[in-house]
């Protein structure tokens, strides 16, 4: 069954009329399971930091009812950016532009201490030094992330081996620092208005040293800056110039100057564009005029194979995406391909009643009533066990197929 705004009966009418309404991206991104749940607040007692740290964890909608694994976005300033970043991830995922993600947002205690790599000062516009007496703890904070936070998250949540790190201002500086100091920790980085002027552009110099002689580097980097003249702009330009000279295989990067944003407002747009960059190519090929996915089931599998090679982990289509593809193929009369798509959902998501209901409909439409009945029955059984909102629909489908099977057997006697 497809859980878009159309009911099951309306869906059949739409297909019979040749109107494949299911092709819209929002319908194929995920099952209709409601909005985001409130982030969970965790407190970790850190031996590395010698203090308790507050962490906010946001899981995808329906996380507790499934068995899917997800990439993880780690970010600083958790108090400030969890809300809009969670909404951005949900929006892009619903529209097929990226996968859903687990978000791990670290709340601040001493922000300057944790996010700056050295103890240093910055010059004010009047030339006087701006003091940061607690600065210089970035490596200790990075050790906390590596040895305490990441192991905790990966032991408690269903994660894929793909980590993104995002930070703003000093957090952006920390993202660049982490990228070159501990490059194995994260696969992709979003550095928003990074304070690359820190300690006389130290991180730009470190990046240059790190990259000397390097021929390949499987990383993705997205860097932005708002309308921020002065030393921070100088740091951004120096870093952009350095990275533009690199000829690194498998290294994907982009730098955007967002002149219509300031140092504060640049974050939301940067997270949106940055996630688009990180998961570039996620969207299935589609006809721009209709929004319908182009090609057949084999083309879809090839798309995800190439995406897996790019990202470095096995990418599989979500249940909702495959469900949508199956209905689109069924509506076009390509029943064998539709059944193949629905079968892949049964194999990947065996705990979902919906996958059995959908393949049951494909079997029913192709006249294979015994298979239709058995799959509808499985959907109904699981629906009752899970208190699924669509259990009555599953029951109706099962009873209809059972009646047809009985009549068919009677006619064959």
C-alpha positions as CSV (number, residue, x, y, z in Angstrom):
1,X,0.0,0.0,0.0
2,X,1.2,3.5,-0.8
3,X,0.9,5.9,2.1
4,X,0.7,9.2,0.3
5,X,-2.3,11.4,0.7
6,X,-4.3,9.1,-1.6
7,X,-6.2,6.3,-0.1
8,X,-5.9,2.8,-1.4
9,X,-9.1,3.0,-3.4
10,X,-8.2,6.4,-4.8
11,X,-4.9,5.0,-5.8
12,X,-6.5,2.3,-7.9
13,X,-8.7,4.9,-9.6
14,X,-5.7,7.0,-10.3
15,X,-3.8,4.1,-11.8
16,X,-6.7,3.0,-13.9
17,X,-6.9,6.5,-15.3
18,X,-3.1,6.5,-16.0
19,X,-2.5,9.3,-13.6
20,X,0.6,8.3,-11.7
21,X,0.3,10.8,-8.9
22,X,2.8,8.8,-6.8
23,X,5.7,10.1,-8.8
24,X,6.0,13.4,-6.9
25,X,9.2,13.4,-4.8
26,X,7.5,14.0,-1.5
27,X,5.5,10.8,-1.8
28,X,8.5,8.7,-2.4
29,X,10.8,9.9,0.3
30,X,9.5,8.0,3.3
31,X,6.3,6.6,4.8
32,X,3.9,9.0,6.3
33,X,4.9,8.5,9.9
34,X,4.4,12.0,11.3
35,X,6.9,14.7,11.9
36,X,10.1,14.7,13.8
37,X,10.1,13.6,17.4
38,X,11.7,15.9,19.9
39,X,15.5,15.3,20.2
40,X,16.6,13.1,23.1
41,X,18.8,14.9,25.7
42,X,21.8,12.8,26.8
43,X,24.4,13.5,29.5
44,X,27.8,11.9,29.0
45,X,30.3,11.9,31.9
46,X,33.5,12.6,30.0
47,X,36.8,11.4,31.4
48,X,38.6,13.2,28.6
49,X,37.0,16.6,29.3
50,X,36.7,16.0,33.1
51,X,33.1,17.2,33.0
52,X,29.6,16.2,32.0
53,X,28.6,17.0,28.4
54,X,25.1,17.5,27.2
55,X,24.3,15.9,23.8
56,X,21.0,16.2,21.8
57,X,20.2,13.3,19.4
58,X,17.6,13.5,16.8
59,X,16.5,10.3,15.0
60,X,14.5,10.1,11.8
61,X,10.7,9.8,11.8
62,X,9.6,6.2,12.5
63,X,13.1,5.2,13.7
64,X,11.8,3.2,16.6
65,X,9.6,1.1,14.3
66,X,12.1,0.1,11.7
67,X,15.5,-1.5,11.3
68,X,17.2,0.9,8.8
69,X,20.6,2.3,9.5
70,X,21.4,6.0,8.9
71,X,24.4,8.2,8.3
72,X,25.2,10.6,11.2
73,X,25.6,14.3,11.2
74,X,27.7,15.6,14.2
75,X,27.6,19.3,14.9
76,X,28.7,22.0,17.3
77,X,26.4,24.6,19.0
78,X,23.8,22.0,19.6
79,X,21.6,24.4,21.6
80,X,21.3,26.8,18.6
81,X,21.1,24.7,15.5
82,X,19.3,21.4,16.1
83,X,15.8,22.8,15.3
84,X,16.5,24.2,11.8
85,X,19.0,21.5,10.9
86,X,16.6,18.7,11.8
87,X,13.9,20.4,9.6
88,X,16.3,20.8,6.8
89,X,17.3,17.1,6.8
90,X,13.6,16.1,6.9
91,X,12.7,18.5,4.1
92,X,15.5,17.3,1.8
93,X,14.9,13.6,2.6
94,X,11.2,14.0,1.9
95,X,12.0,15.4,-1.5
96,X,14.4,12.6,-2.3
97,X,17.6,14.8,-2.2
98,X,19.4,13.0,0.6
99,X,18.9,10.1,3.1
100,X,17.4,10.7,6.5
101,X,20.1,11.1,9.1
102,X,20.7,10.8,12.8
103,X,21.8,14.2,14.1
104,X,24.1,14.5,17.1
105,X,24.4,18.0,18.4
106,X,26.9,18.9,21.1
107,X,25.8,21.6,23.6
108,X,28.4,24.2,24.6
109,X,30.2,24.6,27.9
110,X,33.2,26.6,27.1
111,X,32.9,27.2,23.4
112,X,36.1,29.1,22.9
113,X,38.1,26.4,24.7
114,X,36.7,23.5,22.8
115,X,36.7,24.8,19.3
116,X,40.0,26.7,19.0
117,X,43.2,24.8,18.2
118,X,45.7,27.0,20.0
119,X,45.9,29.6,22.7
120,X,45.9,32.9,20.8
121,X,44.5,36.4,20.5
122,X,42.8,38.1,17.6
123,X,43.3,41.8,16.6
124,X,40.3,44.1,17.1
125,X,39.5,46.7,14.5
126,X,41.3,49.3,16.7
127,X,44.4,47.1,16.7
128,X,44.1,46.0,20.3
129,X,44.3,42.2,20.9
130,X,41.0,40.4,21.7
131,X,41.8,38.1,24.5
132,X,40.7,34.4,24.6
133,X,42.3,33.1,27.8
134,X,40.7,29.7,27.7
135,X,41.4,29.0,24.0
136,X,43.4,26.1,22.7
137,X,41.4,23.0,23.6
138,X,40.4,21.7,20.2
139,X,42.5,18.6,20.2
140,X,41.2,17.6,23.6
141,X,37.6,18.2,22.4
142,X,38.4,16.1,19.3
143,X,39.6,13.3,21.4
144,X,36.4,13.4,23.4
145,X,34.4,13.1,20.1
146,X,36.6,10.3,18.8
147,X,37.0,8.1,22.0
148,X,33.8,8.8,23.9
149,X,31.0,10.4,21.8
150,X,31.2,8.5,18.6
151,X,31.6,5.1,20.3
152,X,28.6,5.9,22.5
153,X,26.4,6.9,19.5
154,X,27.5,3.9,17.5
155,X,26.7,1.5,20.3
156,X,23.2,2.9,20.9
157,X,21.9,3.8,17.5
158,X,21.6,2.1,14.1
159,X,24.3,3.9,12.1
160,X,25.9,3.6,8.7
161,X,29.6,4.0,8.3
162,X,29.3,7.6,7.1
163,X,29.8,10.6,9.3
164,X,29.4,14.3,8.5
165,X,30.7,17.1,10.7
166,X,29.2,20.7,10.7
167,X,30.3,23.7,12.6
168,X,29.9,27.5,12.5
169,X,32.3,30.3,13.2
170,X,34.8,28.8,15.8
171,X,32.9,25.6,15.0
172,X,33.8,26.0,11.3
173,X,37.4,26.5,12.4
174,X,37.1,23.3,14.4
175,X,35.7,21.4,11.4
176,X,38.7,22.5,9.2
177,X,41.0,21.6,12.1
178,X,39.4,18.1,12.5
179,X,39.6,17.5,8.8
180,X,43.4,17.8,8.7
181,X,44.2,16.7,12.3
182,X,42.1,13.5,12.3
183,X,41.0,12.9,8.7
184,X,39.8,9.4,9.4
185,X,37.0,10.5,11.7
186,X,34.6,12.0,9.2
187,X,33.7,11.5,5.6
188,X,32.3,15.0,4.9
189,X,32.5,18.5,6.4
190,X,30.4,21.6,6.4
191,X,32.4,24.6,7.6
192,X,30.2,27.7,8.0
193,X,31.9,31.1,8.2
194,X,35.0,29.4,9.7
195,X,37.3,31.7,11.7
196,X,40.3,30.9,9.6
197,X,42.0,34.1,10.7
198,X,42.7,32.4,14.0
199,X,46.3,32.5,15.2
200,X,47.6,34.2,12.0
201,X,45.7,31.9,9.6
202,X,47.3,28.8,11.3
203,X,44.8,26.3,9.9
204,X,45.3,27.5,6.3
205,X,49.1,26.9,6.8
206,X,48.4,23.4,8.3
207,X,46.2,22.5,5.4
208,X,48.9,23.5,2.9
209,X,51.4,21.3,4.7
210,X,49.0,18.4,5.0
211,X,48.2,18.5,1.3
212,X,51.7,18.6,0.0
213,X,52.3,15.6,-2.3
214,X,48.9,14.2,-1.8
215,X,47.3,12.7,-4.9
216,X,43.9,11.5,-3.7
217,X,41.6,12.0,-0.8
218,X,38.1,10.6,-0.5
219,X,36.4,13.5,1.3
220,X,33.7,16.1,0.7
221,X,34.0,19.7,1.9
222,X,31.6,22.5,1.8
223,X,32.7,26.0,3.0
224,X,30.7,29.2,3.2
225,X,31.1,32.8,4.3
226,X,28.6,35.5,4.8
227,X,29.1,39.2,4.1
228,X,32.0,39.5,6.5
229,X,34.8,41.8,5.5
230,X,38.1,41.9,7.3
231,X,40.4,39.1,8.5
232,X,37.8,36.4,8.4
233,X,37.3,37.1,4.7
234,X,41.0,37.0,4.2
235,X,41.2,33.6,5.8
236,X,38.3,32.3,3.6
237,X,40.0,33.6,0.4
238,X,43.4,32.2,1.3
239,X,41.8,28.8,2.1
240,X,39.7,28.8,-1.1
241,X,42.8,29.7,-3.2
242,X,44.8,26.9,-1.6
243,X,42.0,24.3,-2.2
244,X,41.5,25.5,-5.8
245,X,45.1,24.5,-6.6
246,X,44.6,20.9,-5.5
247,X,44.3,18.1,-8.0
248,X,43.0,15.4,-5.7
249,X,41.3,12.3,-6.9
250,X,37.9,11.6,-5.2
251,X,38.0,15.0,-3.3
252,X,34.8,17.0,-3.8
253,X,34.6,20.5,-2.5
254,X,32.9,23.8,-2.9
255,X,33.3,27.2,-1.4
256,X,30.4,29.7,-1.5
257,X,30.4,33.4,-0.6
258,X,26.9,34.3,0.5
259,X,26.9,38.1,0.4
260,X,23.3,38.4,1.3
261,X,23.8,36.6,4.6
262,X,25.6,37.8,7.7
263,X,27.7,35.9,10.2
264,X,24.6,34.6,12.1
265,X,22.0,34.1,9.3
266,X,24.4,32.2,7.0
267,X,24.1,28.9,9.0
268,X,20.6,27.7,7.9
269,X,21.3,28.2,4.2
270,X,24.8,26.7,4.5
271,X,23.5,23.6,6.1
272,X,20.9,23.2,3.3
273,X,23.4,23.7,0.5
274,X,26.1,21.7,2.3
275,X,23.9,18.7,2.7
276,X,22.9,19.0,-0.9
277,X,26.6,19.0,-1.8
278,X,27.5,16.0,0.5
279,X,24.7,13.9,-1.0
280,X,24.9,15.2,-4.6
281,X,23.4,12.6,-7.0
282,X,21.1,11.1,-4.4
283,X,17.9,12.1,-6.4
284,X,16.8,9.4,-8.8
285,X,16.6,10.5,-12.4
286,X,13.2,11.8,-13.3
287,X,11.2,13.5,-16.0
288,X,11.2,17.2,-15.0
289,X,7.8,17.7,-16.7
290,X,6.0,15.0,-14.7
291,X,8.3,14.2,-11.8
292,X,8.1,10.6,-12.7
293,X,11.2,8.4,-12.2
294,X,12.7,7.4,-15.5
295,X,13.9,4.0,-16.5
296,X,13.1,0.6,-15.0
297,X,14.0,-1.3,-11.9
298,X,17.4,-2.2,-13.2
299,X,18.2,1.5,-13.8
300,X,17.2,2.2,-10.2
301,X,19.5,-0.5,-8.9
302,X,22.4,0.8,-11.1
303,X,21.8,4.3,-9.7
304,X,22.2,3.1,-6.1
305,X,25.2,1.1,-7.1
306,X,27.0,4.2,-8.4
307,X,25.9,6.2,-5.4
308,X,27.4,3.4,-3.1
309,X,30.7,3.7,-4.9
310,X,30.8,7.4,-4.5
311,X,29.9,7.5,-0.8
312,X,31.8,4.4,0.3
313,X,28.9,2.5,1.9
314,X,26.1,0.4,0.5
315,X,23.2,2.6,-0.4
316,X,19.8,1.0,-0.7
317,X,16.5,2.6,-1.6
318,X,14.2,3.4,1.3
319,X,11.0,1.4,1.6
320,X,8.9,4.3,0.5
321,X,11.1,5.0,-2.6
322,X,10.9,1.4,-3.7
323,X,7.1,1.3,-3.0
324,X,6.6,4.4,-5.2
325,X,8.7,2.9,-8.0
326,X,6.7,-0.4,-7.8
327,X,3.4,1.5,-8.2
328,X,4.7,3.5,-11.0
329,X,5.9,0.4,-12.9
330,X,2.6,-1.3,-12.1
331,X,0.6,1.7,-13.4
332,X,2.6,1.4,-16.7
333,X,1.7,-2.2,-17.0
334,X,5.3,-3.4,-16.4
335,X,4.2,-6.1,-13.9
336,X,7.3,-8.2,-13.8
337,X,9.4,-5.2,-12.9
338,X,6.9,-4.0,-10.4
339,X,6.9,-7.3,-8.6
340,X,10.7,-7.3,-8.7
341,X,10.7,-3.9,-7.0
342,X,8.2,-5.0,-4.4
343,X,10.1,-8.2,-3.7
344,X,13.2,-6.2,-2.9
345,X,11.2,-4.3,-0.3
346,X,10.0,-7.6,1.3
347,X,13.7,-8.7,1.5
348,X,14.9,-5.5,3.0
349,X,12.1,-4.5,5.2
350,X,10.5,-7.8,6.3
351,X,9.0,-6.3,9.5
352,X,6.8,-3.8,7.6
353,X,3.2,-4.8,6.8
354,X,3.1,-2.4,4.0
355,X,5.6,-4.3,1.8
356,X,3.4,-7.4,1.8
357,X,0.3,-5.4,1.1
358,X,2.0,-3.7,-1.9
359,X,3.3,-6.9,-3.5
360,X,-0.1,-8.5,-2.7
361,X,-1.7,-5.9,-4.9
362,X,0.8,-6.5,-7.7
363,X,0.0,-10.3,-7.6
364,X,-3.7,-9.6,-7.5
365,X,-3.5,-7.3,-10.5
366,X,-1.5,-10.0,-12.4
367,X,-4.0,-12.7,-11.6
368,X,-1.8,-14.7,-9.1
369,X,-4.5,-14.9,-6.4
370,X,-2.8,-17.4,-4.1
371,X,0.3,-15.2,-3.8
372,X,-1.9,-12.2,-3.4
373,X,-3.9,-13.8,-0.6
374,X,-0.8,-15.0,1.3
375,X,0.9,-11.6,1.2
376,X,-2.2,-9.7,2.2
377,X,-2.6,-12.2,5.1
378,X,1.0,-11.4,6.1
379,X,0.3,-7.7,6.0
380,X,-2.8,-8.1,8.1
381,X,-1.1,-10.2,10.7
382,X,1.8,-7.8,11.0
383,X,-0.5,-4.9,11.0
384,X,-2.4,-6.3,14.0
385,X,0.8,-7.0,15.9
386,X,2.1,-3.5,15.3
387,X,-1.2,-1.7,15.8
388,X,-0.6,-0.2,12.3
389,X,-3.0,2.6,11.4
390,X,-3.8,0.8,8.1
391,X,-4.7,-2.6,9.6
392,X,-8.3,-2.4,8.5
393,X,-7.2,-1.8,4.9
394,X,-4.9,-4.8,5.2
395,X,-7.8,-6.8,6.5
396,X,-10.1,-5.7,3.7
397,X,-7.5,-6.6,1.0
398,X,-6.9,-10.0,2.6
399,X,-10.6,-10.9,2.8
400,X,-11.2,-9.7,-0.8
401,X,-8.3,-11.9,-2.1
402,X,-9.4,-14.9,0.0
403,X,-12.9,-14.6,-1.4
404,X,-11.5,-14.4,-5.0
405,X,-9.3,-17.4,-4.3
406,X,-12.2,-19.4,-3.0
407,X,-14.3,-18.5,-5.9
408,X,-11.5,-19.3,-8.4
409,X,-10.9,-22.7,-6.8
410,X,-14.7,-23.5,-6.9
411,X,-14.8,-22.6,-10.6
412,X,-11.9,-24.9,-11.3
413,X,-13.5,-28.0,-9.7
